[in-house]
Amino acid sequence: MVFFRVKLPPMDLMRSEKMTFVQLIIPAESAHRAITYLGQLGLLQFRDLNAEKSPFQRTFVNQVKRCAEMSRKLRFLMDQINKAGIMSPSPVLQTDTYLEDIEVHLAEHEHEIIEMNSNSEKLQQSYNELLEFKSVLQKACSFLVSNHGHAVSEERELEENVYSIGDFVETPFLFEQEMMPDPSKPNQSGLRFISGIICKSKVLRFERMLFRATRGNMLFNQAPADEQIMDPISTEMVEKTVFVVFFSGEQARTKILKICEAFGANCYPVPEDISKQRQITQEVSSRLADLEATLDAGIRHRNKALSSVGGHLAKWMDMVRREKAVYDTLNMLNFDVTKKCLVAEGWCPIFARTQIQEALQRATFDSNSQVGVIFHSMDALESPPTYFRTNSFTNPYQEIVDAYGVARYQEANPAVYTTIIFPFLFAVMFGDWGHGICLLLGALVLIAHERKLGNQRLGSFMEMLFGGRYVLLLMSLFSMYCGLIYNEFFSVPFHIFGASAYKCRDISCRDAHTTGLVKYREPYPFGVDPSWRGSRSELPFLNSLKMKMSILFGVVHMNLGIMLSYFNARFFGSSLDIRYQFVPQMIFLNSLFGYLSLLIVVKWCSGSQADLYHIMIYMFLSPLDNLGENELFRGQRPLQVLLLVLALIAVPWMLFPKPFILKKLHNERFQGRNYGVLNTSEVDLEVEPDSARDSARQHREEFNFSEVFVHQMIHSIEFVLGSVSNTASYLRLWALSLAHSELSTVFYEKVLLLAWGYDNLIIRLVGLVVFAFATAFILLMMETLSAFLHALRLHWVEFQNKFYHGDGYKFKPFSFAALTEDEN
């Protein structure tokens, strides 16, 4: 087989790859080889031209069935190797093997293994029967010697009591009458017995059933077998019990045999003569030894046959899997009118056209075809698929975005920004550089064993964790960074970047928690001053800091989303979206919450005591009133009035112009006054956001103004209300950061320090173990999962809904490499 080394051009992370719709006309004699080479290349997604046909009506259905049968045989052989416990041998280097040869080899090996299994089952069944017979002989002999006379006396006493008491005798049942001895016949109702073996778990029920069926006219003896015996159905070793039932009468014998059959008990004849018992026991032991040797030889021969085929299985399975995929793809193609060529259609990236043409030319040459493959581009009605080229680092971030929805063709890709913003927002909620070091160690372990773990079958949780190892790496690094800013190491502050800017009022430092500290030098150079820890104003200060910081991050994040909507509109050439969507949205968001962010920064820089809640509330209630002591800068009041007016103007700006302009453009288009090509996103995307754009442009003749207006109204109301709710949603950064910090403090102070206060080694060790488990399972697992989910929500809802449609579909090329990944 030929493996292509494709030199790919630099990828554009912002936009998906440009795609083209192509048609291939392939001569029948080179079709198989052409599809095989395209599968090795893995850059062409075929379109099913026989979607209306069932799988059994397609051209190559017999070849698909043939490959499916070979796959079944390969799975059978693999199961046999696994059951036999044979280690997977190293793959055998093979010359090129044809599918017909593989089919012949598989048929021979399957027939051989089935025949050996059948013989082995028969021998094992015979061995089990002889082993059971040997156990019955050993245990039943003692019963026959010790209980025979006692059972005969009991039988005579029973007959005398039932049939010889005179007036008090009861009339027997019909089957009891049949069991009564006939004086005209010889003694047929003498004492008899049945011996056998049964599973230990069924003994009690078996004995109870025998007692009821014979009305107590039997004697039941049991003893555990010395050896466990293999169950032929489950192939597990089972404990069994040997039994001997003494009875009288032919019908009792029939009943007992039926009950034995119902309970799965095996009955074996035991002679009453002791010399015969010894002779039979010797014969059984001799046959058991012969069967053991035969079974061992058969198992060795079977394992040798499985080992010989095991070295080829991986290669054969890969070949059959590929061959089946080729025929499945060929079933998606149509024959042309002459029935000599196959017609294929599909999508491929524009950069891959040269590689595809080279593969098709090579297929034509290798198949000795006189006619080459025709490959040309076509216009398509549906939207192209979305294709982002990723690697092991960027793939998990792309999967996070795709879980919300696959990007529309050539739409801005949020994964570019998710790569950095997602772990950073996680770290804002998880900030503790001690916990960050623990996550970093876990991520480094996964990355160090990347090659080993990548080739193993992992559980669902470990597979998810391994796939996101680079996400975990960045999350841990950002957590360490935010932990240094918060100055928290397992909730303990450290003087890492110098001495504190505050000191106590006296040497005793008694008033640190009541009166407070005194600032005596320049501020702490990086992060939160460690002296805030345990001070009187620690919680108000950290709450204020983290809450305002969360609002700033949220406003910047949402502005980034709106900016990306501008780049989308500009890329698709939609001036309507820029003028009547991007501009009013930017004005509305920043007139309110952008202004709030400005006030936060100014208050931090100036050290003012202004009440921001009061400013924002009375900006709406009394915009013309004097601000008084809440004024942060000159000209603040007229600025507030201007921003409020702009926010009010932005709402109708978003709502009304766009539907009327779309209606006007539609009327001009179909009345013949304007034959210019309309921008797709201006008309068709707004009228039918979920349909194919080009199809809508060609076939839609009606314009439903009410539908467009309602859609625009919903969009405008959603943005206005969402601006408030989304900004409030970013306060989860503050809430989870506070919760994580307080939980760490509780575990440190109430568990570790409390235990360390005792002068007892055992109590200290218990406290250390409890602290370690609480940190590992609550702070490092549950809190990590909680912060991850909240960061995911901020990306999906608050960020991506500003610009991301997510109604595309993935590019899924026909690729042998993808088949191997799915199999693994």
Salt bridges, closest charged atoms under 4 A:
GLU17 OE2 - ARG389 NH2 2.53
ASP48 OD2 - ARG58 NH2 3.13
GLU69 OE2 - ARG72 NH2 2.61
GLU100 OE2 - ARG66 NH2 3.67
GLU103 OE1 - ARG66 NE 2.89
GLU110 OE2 - ARG72 NH2 2.85
GLU112 OE2 - HIS301 NE2 4.00
GLU115 OE1 - HIS111 NE2 3.63
GLU132 OE2 - LYS240 NZ 2.76
GLU154 OE2 - HIS150 NE2 2.86
GLU176 OE2 - ARG215 NE 3.78
ASP226 OD1 - LYS139 NZ 3.10
GLU239 OE1 - LYS200 NZ 3.45
GLU250 OE1 - ARG192 NH1 2.83
GLU250 OE2 - ARG253 NH1 3.57
ASP318 OD1 - ARG321 NH1 3.51
ASP318 OD2 - ARG322 NE 3.28
GLU323 OE2 - HIS32 NE2 2.45
ASP328 OD2 - LYS324 NZ 3.22
GLU345 OE1 - ARG47 NH1 3.22
ASP366 OD2 - ARG362 NE 3.87
GLU382 OE2 - ARG47 NE 3.92
GLU399 OE2 - LYS810 NZ 3.52
ASP402 OD2 - LYS810 NZ 3.62
GLU411 OE2 - HIS805 ND1 3.22
ASP432 OD2 - HIS435 ND1 3.85
GLU450 OE2 - ARG469 NH2 2.78
ASP511 OD2 - ARG505 NE 3.97
ASP577 OD1 - LYS658 NZ 2.41
GLU686 OE2 - LYS658 NZ 2.99
GLU686 OE1 - HIS711 ND1 3.96
GLU688 OE2 - ARG700 NH1 3.04
ASP694 OD1 - ARG697 NH2 2.93
GLU749 OE2 - ARG533 NH2 3.56
GLU783 OE1 - HIS740 ND1 3.34
GLU798 OE2 - ARG793 NH2 2.88
ASP807 OD2 - ARG408 NH2 2.63
GLU823 OE1 - ARG321 NE 3.67
